[in-house]
């Protein structure tokens, strides 16, 4: 019982501290320590300790393990996004979209820009950094409440694009090495579900925005708002080409190199972008430095929560939860979806939740005869639902660090679009697999 209380209490405290604004590098290990203490885990190991079954080693194993596995993907994704921003390729692409749609469709323009960049291989963290200045300008011109910017950016980045078939995002690639699948696993069902989530989410987002406008909410300028300076921008095509390179390379080499093809794909995108837009760089050295720093912050926030998950998964309560999840009667896909959703929620990370859950549930369901492609898609979609609780690294970074909002103002719309909509899409995907 104490183990369960510690696990639930630690997670609840992590969410509360995150909402109150505490840094994840402090909040995550602090809450993980509470989980460890209530489970009788030694804080330090003695000289004779060889199995690493103490708090510091367990937490850091999860922390460093995630960084070791995904550092180059985060780094190249960050550099790609920062180069797109510094050369003006991202802004040019966004303006082209806006020019076709008009300011009246500001929300759709932001969603579309985020979706294109995300599906093109830009890390969801970097998409938020890159699109925010343009989103802010669009919302200002359209006089829309700025508290909806985080939800709009997140909806275009981490819902119908991040976990869909063919997506270069790591949430679609982690299952490959565990299930022997490809990033295009179950693409037919994935396409149907992605379209459904896009339509449902956009309708809901516009309904929330219109309700806020009817209540008298409008755009409010702030002193710290960045200025969008006029500059000579490259042709929008030069923004499409690097994205196309990322998609083509990942498609050609994913079977041979699995998730490592993503390194080659993003690397190819970075080199292509530098080659065709080199003269448009305003500060190449600064872009490299800021991109690298952004990558470290993004992967660090995620790894901090993964460390919490690494401690949590050693507890008796966690193991009992996994046992219960894997023994849910009925269709195995339902059990897998619930298991991954819960674990991603506990860890506050889709990628981190997958990294913890797959070694535990993957072999079990494969042995049960579940189709690996169906399992891949269900795990990918389900990881992107409950992961978006308030303590999620992406949620914290987007709301607080990028958009300078508070959880109280911005998290409600974001939760509707990044938690509830993916859950509905997950139910739809399971239904399609069962029927067909």
C-alpha positions as CSV (number, residue, x, y, z in Angstrom):
1,X,0.0,0.0,0.0
2,X,2.8,2.4,0.9
3,X,4.3,1.7,-2.6
4,X,1.1,2.7,-4.3
5,X,0.7,5.8,-2.1
6,X,4.3,6.9,-2.9
7,X,3.8,6.3,-6.7
8,X,0.6,8.2,-6.9
9,X,1.8,10.9,-4.5
10,X,5.0,11.4,-6.3
11,X,3.2,11.7,-9.7
12,X,0.6,14.1,-8.2
13,X,3.3,16.3,-6.6
14,X,5.3,16.3,-9.9
15,X,2.1,17.6,-11.7
16,X,1.5,20.2,-9.0
17,X,5.1,21.5,-9.0
18,X,5.1,21.7,-12.7
19,X,1.8,23.7,-12.8
20,X,3.4,26.0,-10.2
21,X,6.3,26.6,-12.4
22,X,9.1,24.6,-10.8
23,X,12.0,23.6,-13.2
24,X,11.7,19.9,-14.3
25,X,15.4,19.3,-13.5
26,X,14.5,19.9,-9.8
27,X,10.9,18.7,-9.7
28,X,11.4,15.4,-11.5
29,X,14.3,14.0,-9.3
30,X,12.7,15.4,-6.1
31,X,9.4,13.5,-6.8
32,X,11.3,10.5,-7.9
33,X,13.1,10.5,-4.6
34,X,9.8,10.4,-2.8
35,X,8.7,7.4,-4.9
36,X,12.0,5.7,-4.1
37,X,11.9,6.4,-0.3
38,X,8.3,5.1,0.0
39,X,9.5,1.9,-1.7
40,X,12.5,1.4,0.6
41,X,15.0,2.2,-2.2
42,X,18.5,3.1,-0.8
43,X,19.5,6.6,-1.9
44,X,23.2,5.7,-2.3
45,X,24.9,2.4,-3.0
46,X,27.7,1.1,-0.9
47,X,31.1,-0.2,-2.1
48,X,29.6,-3.7,-2.5
49,X,26.6,-2.4,-4.6
50,X,27.0,-3.9,-8.1
51,X,23.4,-4.1,-9.5
52,X,22.6,-0.4,-9.3
53,X,19.5,-1.0,-7.3
54,X,19.6,2.4,-5.5
55,X,18.0,5.7,-6.3
56,X,20.9,7.7,-7.8
57,X,21.9,4.9,-10.2
58,X,18.3,4.1,-11.1
59,X,17.3,7.7,-11.8
60,X,20.5,8.4,-13.8
61,X,20.2,5.2,-15.7
62,X,16.9,6.3,-17.1
63,X,18.1,9.9,-17.6
64,X,21.3,9.0,-19.4
65,X,19.9,6.0,-21.3
66,X,17.3,8.2,-23.0
67,X,19.9,10.8,-24.0
68,X,22.3,8.1,-25.3
69,X,19.5,6.6,-27.5
70,X,18.1,9.9,-28.9
71,X,20.7,12.6,-28.5
72,X,21.6,12.8,-32.2
73,X,18.0,12.9,-33.3
74,X,17.2,15.8,-31.0
75,X,20.4,17.6,-31.9
76,X,20.0,17.3,-35.7
77,X,16.2,18.1,-35.4
78,X,17.1,21.2,-33.4
79,X,19.7,22.3,-35.8
80,X,17.4,21.7,-38.7
81,X,14.6,23.7,-37.1
82,X,17.0,26.6,-36.1
83,X,18.5,26.7,-39.6
84,X,15.0,26.9,-41.1
85,X,14.3,29.8,-38.7
86,X,17.6,31.7,-39.2
87,X,17.6,31.5,-43.0
88,X,14.0,32.6,-43.1
89,X,12.9,29.3,-44.8
90,X,10.4,28.5,-42.1
91,X,9.0,32.1,-42.2
92,X,8.9,32.1,-46.0
93,X,7.0,28.8,-45.9
94,X,4.6,30.0,-43.3
95,X,4.0,33.3,-45.2
96,X,3.3,31.3,-48.3
97,X,0.7,29.3,-46.5
98,X,-0.8,32.4,-45.0
99,X,-0.8,34.1,-48.4
100,X,-2.9,31.3,-49.7
101,X,-5.3,31.1,-46.8
102,X,-5.5,34.7,-45.6
103,X,-5.4,36.2,-42.1
104,X,-9.0,35.2,-41.5
105,X,-7.8,31.7,-41.3
106,X,-4.9,32.5,-38.9
107,X,-5.6,29.4,-36.7
108,X,-5.6,27.1,-39.6
109,X,-2.5,28.7,-41.0
110,X,-0.6,28.0,-37.8
111,X,-1.9,24.4,-37.6
112,X,-0.9,23.8,-41.2
113,X,2.6,25.3,-40.8
114,X,3.2,23.1,-37.7
115,X,1.9,20.0,-39.4
116,X,4.1,20.5,-42.4
117,X,7.2,21.1,-40.4
118,X,6.5,18.2,-38.0
119,X,5.8,15.7,-40.7
120,X,8.9,17.0,-42.5
121,X,11.1,15.9,-39.7
122,X,11.5,19.0,-37.5
123,X,11.4,18.1,-33.8
124,X,8.1,19.1,-32.2
125,X,10.1,21.2,-29.7
126,X,11.8,23.1,-32.5
127,X,8.6,23.6,-34.4
128,X,7.1,25.4,-31.4
129,X,10.2,27.7,-31.3
130,X,10.1,28.3,-35.0
131,X,6.4,28.9,-35.5
132,X,5.7,31.0,-32.4
133,X,6.9,34.4,-33.7
134,X,4.7,34.0,-36.8
135,X,1.8,32.6,-34.8
136,X,2.0,35.6,-32.5
137,X,1.9,38.0,-35.4
138,X,-1.1,36.2,-36.9
139,X,-3.0,36.1,-33.7
140,X,-2.3,39.8,-33.2
141,X,-3.5,40.8,-36.7
142,X,-6.6,38.6,-36.3
143,X,-7.2,39.9,-32.7
144,X,-7.4,36.4,-31.3
145,X,-6.7,35.5,-27.6
146,X,-3.1,34.6,-27.3
147,X,-3.7,32.0,-24.7
148,X,-4.8,29.7,-27.5
149,X,-1.4,29.8,-29.2
150,X,0.1,26.9,-27.2
151,X,-2.9,24.7,-28.0
152,X,-2.8,25.7,-31.7
153,X,0.9,24.9,-32.0
154,X,0.6,21.7,-30.1
155,X,-2.4,20.5,-32.1
156,X,-0.5,20.9,-35.3
157,X,2.6,19.2,-33.9
158,X,1.8,16.4,-31.5
159,X,-1.6,14.9,-32.5
160,X,-2.4,13.8,-36.0
161,X,1.2,14.2,-37.3
162,X,3.6,13.1,-34.6
163,X,2.2,9.5,-34.2
164,X,1.1,8.9,-37.8
165,X,2.5,6.4,-40.2
166,X,5.6,7.8,-42.1
167,X,6.2,10.5,-39.5
168,X,9.9,11.1,-38.9
169,X,9.2,11.9,-35.2
170,X,10.8,9.6,-32.7
171,X,7.4,8.7,-31.3
172,X,6.8,6.8,-34.5
173,X,10.3,5.3,-34.7
174,X,10.9,3.9,-31.2
175,X,8.6,0.8,-31.7
176,X,10.6,-0.2,-34.8
177,X,13.6,-1.7,-32.9
178,X,11.3,-3.6,-30.5
179,X,8.7,-4.9,-32.9
180,X,10.7,-5.2,-36.2
181,X,8.2,-3.0,-38.1
182,X,8.7,0.1,-40.3
183,X,7.6,3.7,-39.7
184,X,4.8,3.1,-42.2
185,X,3.2,0.4,-40.1
186,X,-0.6,0.1,-40.6
187,X,-0.6,3.2,-42.7
188,X,-4.2,2.7,-44.0
189,X,-5.7,2.9,-40.5
190,X,-3.3,5.6,-39.5
191,X,-4.4,7.8,-42.4
192,X,-8.1,7.4,-41.5
193,X,-7.4,8.2,-37.8
194,X,-5.1,11.1,-38.6
195,X,-7.8,12.8,-40.8
196,X,-10.4,12.2,-38.2
197,X,-8.3,13.7,-35.4
198,X,-7.4,16.7,-37.6
199,X,-11.0,17.5,-38.4
200,X,-12.3,16.9,-34.9
201,X,-9.5,18.8,-33.2
202,X,-9.7,21.8,-35.6
203,X,-13.5,22.0,-35.1
204,X,-13.0,21.9,-31.3
205,X,-10.2,24.5,-31.4
206,X,-12.3,26.9,-33.4
207,X,-15.3,26.4,-31.1
208,X,-13.2,27.3,-28.1
209,X,-11.7,30.4,-29.8
210,X,-15.1,31.6,-30.9
211,X,-16.5,31.1,-27.4
212,X,-13.6,33.2,-25.9
213,X,-14.2,35.9,-28.5
214,X,-17.9,36.0,-27.6
215,X,-16.9,36.4,-23.9
216,X,-14.9,39.5,-24.9
217,X,-11.4,38.1,-25.0
218,X,-9.0,39.7,-27.4
219,X,-5.3,39.8,-28.1
220,X,-3.2,41.5,-25.5
221,X,0.2,42.8,-26.4
222,X,3.2,42.4,-23.9
223,X,6.4,44.2,-23.6
224,X,8.5,41.0,-24.0
225,X,6.9,40.1,-27.4
226,X,9.5,39.5,-30.1
227,X,9.6,41.7,-33.1
228,X,9.2,40.2,-36.5
229,X,11.7,42.1,-38.6
230,X,11.3,42.7,-42.3
231,X,14.0,40.9,-44.3
232,X,14.7,39.3,-47.6
233,X,13.3,35.8,-47.5
234,X,14.2,32.8,-49.7
235,X,11.7,31.2,-52.0
236,X,9.2,29.0,-50.2
237,X,10.4,26.1,-52.4
238,X,13.7,26.2,-50.6
239,X,11.8,25.4,-47.4
240,X,10.0,22.5,-49.0
241,X,13.1,20.8,-50.5
242,X,14.9,20.1,-47.2
243,X,11.7,18.7,-45.8
244,X,11.4,16.4,-48.8
245,X,15.0,15.3,-48.4
246,X,14.2,14.2,-44.8
247,X,11.2,12.2,-45.9
248,X,12.9,10.6,-48.9
249,X,16.0,9.5,-46.9
250,X,14.0,8.1,-44.0
251,X,11.8,6.2,-46.5
252,X,14.7,4.7,-48.4
253,X,16.8,3.6,-45.5
254,X,14.3,2.8,-42.7
255,X,14.2,-0.9,-43.4
256,X,18.0,-1.3,-43.3
257,X,18.9,1.1,-40.5
258,X,15.7,1.3,-38.5
259,X,15.6,4.3,-36.2
260,X,19.2,5.3,-37.2
261,X,17.9,6.2,-40.7
262,X,16.4,9.2,-38.9
263,X,19.9,10.5,-38.2
264,X,20.9,10.3,-41.8
265,X,17.6,11.9,-42.9
266,X,17.9,14.8,-40.5
267,X,21.6,15.2,-41.4
268,X,20.7,15.2,-45.1
269,X,18.0,17.9,-44.4
270,X,20.5,20.1,-42.5
271,X,23.1,19.8,-45.3
272,X,20.6,20.5,-48.0
273,X,19.3,23.5,-46.2
274,X,22.8,24.9,-45.7
275,X,23.6,24.3,-49.4
276,X,20.6,26.0,-51.0
277,X,20.0,28.8,-48.4
278,X,23.5,29.5,-47.2
279,X,23.5,33.2,-48.3
280,X,20.3,33.8,-46.3
281,X,21.9,32.9,-42.9
282,X,21.8,36.0,-40.6
283,X,24.0,34.4,-37.9
284,X,25.1,30.8,-38.6
285,X,27.3,30.5,-35.5
286,X,24.5,31.8,-33.4
287,X,22.0,29.4,-35.0
288,X,24.3,26.5,-34.2
289,X,24.7,27.6,-30.6
290,X,21.0,28.2,-30.1
291,X,20.0,25.0,-31.8
292,X,22.4,23.0,-29.7
293,X,21.2,24.7,-26.5
294,X,17.6,24.1,-27.6
295,X,18.3,20.4,-28.2
296,X,19.9,20.0,-24.8
297,X,16.9,21.7,-23.0
298,X,14.4,19.7,-25.0
299,X,16.1,16.3,-24.4
300,X,17.0,17.3,-20.9
301,X,13.4,18.1,-19.9
302,X,12.3,14.8,-21.4
303,X,15.1,12.8,-19.9
304,X,14.4,14.3,-16.4
305,X,10.9,12.9,-16.6
306,X,12.1,9.6,-18.0
307,X,14.4,9.3,-14.9
308,X,11.3,9.7,-12.8
309,X,9.7,6.9,-14.8
310,X,12.8,4.7,-14.4
311,X,12.5,4.9,-10.6
312,X,8.7,4.5,-10.8
313,X,8.9,1.3,-12.8
314,X,11.1,-0.4,-10.1
315,X,8.3,-0.1,-7.6
316,X,6.0,-2.9,-6.6
317,X,2.9,-0.7,-7.4
318,X,4.2,-0.1,-10.9
319,X,4.9,-3.8,-11.6
320,X,1.4,-4.7,-10.3
321,X,-0.1,-2.0,-12.5
322,X,1.7,-3.5,-15.6
323,X,0.6,-7.0,-14.6
324,X,-3.0,-5.8,-14.4
325,X,-2.8,-4.0,-17.7
326,X,-1.3,-7.0,-19.6
327,X,-4.0,-9.3,-18.2
328,X,-7.0,-7.2,-19.2
329,X,-9.5,-9.6,-20.8
330,X,-10.7,-9.1,-24.3
331,X,-8.8,-7.8,-27.3
332,X,-5.0,-7.6,-26.8
333,X,-4.8,-4.2,-28.6
334,X,-7.1,-2.7,-25.9
335,X,-4.7,-4.0,-23.2
336,X,-1.7,-2.6,-25.0
337,X,-3.3,0.8,-25.5
338,X,-4.3,1.1,-21.8
339,X,-0.8,-0.1,-20.7
340,X,1.1,2.3,-22.8
341,X,-1.3,5.2,-22.1
342,X,-0.9,4.7,-18.3
343,X,2.9,4.4,-18.4
344,X,3.2,7.4,-20.7
345,X,1.0,9.3,-18.3
346,X,3.1,8.3,-15.3
347,X,6.3,9.3,-17.1
348,X,4.9,12.4,-18.7
349,X,6.5,11.6,-22.0
350,X,5.3,9.8,-25.1
351,X,8.8,8.8,-26.2
352,X,9.9,8.1,-22.6
353,X,6.8,6.1,-22.0
354,X,7.4,4.0,-25.0
355,X,11.0,3.4,-24.0
356,X,9.8,2.1,-20.7
357,X,6.7,0.2,-21.8
358,X,7.9,-1.5,-25.0
359,X,10.5,-3.8,-23.4
360,X,7.8,-4.9,-21.0
361,X,4.6,-5.2,-23.1
362,X,6.0,-5.6,-26.6
363,X,7.3,-9.2,-26.3
364,X,4.2,-10.2,-24.3
365,X,1.7,-9.1,-26.9
366,X,3.9,-10.4,-29.8
367,X,3.9,-13.8,-28.1
368,X,0.1,-13.6,-27.9
369,X,0.0,-13.4,-31.7
370,X,-0.8,-9.7,-32.1
371,X,0.1,-8.3,-35.5
372,X,3.3,-6.2,-35.0
373,X,2.1,-3.5,-37.4
374,X,-1.2,-3.1,-35.6
375,X,0.6,-3.1,-32.2
376,X,3.1,-0.5,-33.5
377,X,0.4,1.9,-34.5
378,X,-1.7,1.4,-31.4
379,X,1.4,2.0,-29.2
380,X,2.4,5.1,-31.1
381,X,-1.1,6.7,-31.0
382,X,-1.7,5.7,-27.3
383,X,1.6,7.1,-26.2
384,X,0.6,10.6,-27.5
385,X,-2.5,10.9,-25.3
386,X,-2.1,10.8,-21.5
387,X,1.6,11.8,-21.9
388,X,0.4,15.4,-22.4
389,X,-0.5,15.9,-18.7
390,X,0.7,19.1,-17.1
391,X,4.2,17.8,-16.2
392,X,5.1,16.8,-19.8
393,X,8.3,18.3,-20.9
394,X,6.9,19.6,-24.2
395,X,3.8,21.0,-22.5
396,X,6.0,22.9,-20.0
397,X,8.4,24.1,-22.6
398,X,5.7,25.3,-25.0
399,X,3.4,27.0,-22.5
400,X,6.0,28.6,-20.2
401,X,9.4,28.9,-22.1
402,X,8.1,29.7,-25.6
403,X,4.7,31.2,-25.3
404,X,5.2,32.8,-21.9
405,X,1.8,31.7,-20.7
406,X,0.6,30.0,-17.5
407,X,-0.8,26.6,-17.2
408,X,-4.0,28.1,-15.7
409,X,-4.6,30.1,-18.8
410,X,-3.3,27.8,-21.6
411,X,-3.4,24.2,-20.5
412,X,-7.2,23.7,-20.7
413,X,-7.4,24.1,-24.5
414,X,-4.1,22.2,-24.9
415,X,-5.5,19.3,-22.8
416,X,-8.6,19.1,-24.9
417,X,-6.6,18.8,-28.2
418,X,-3.6,16.8,-27.0
419,X,-5.3,14.4,-24.5
420,X,-8.9,14.0,-25.3
421,X,-8.7,14.1,-29.2
422,X,-5.9,11.5,-29.3
423,X,-7.8,9.2,-26.9
424,X,-10.8,9.4,-29.2
425,X,-8.6,8.7,-32.2
426,X,-7.1,5.7,-30.3
427,X,-10.5,4.2,-29.7
428,X,-11.3,4.7,-33.4
429,X,-8.0,2.9,-34.4
430,X,-8.7,0.0,-32.2
431,X,-12.2,-0.3,-33.6
432,X,-10.9,-0.3,-37.2
433,X,-8.3,-3.0,-36.4
434,X,-10.9,-5.2,-34.7
435,X,-13.5,-4.8,-37.5
436,X,-11.1,-5.1,-40.4
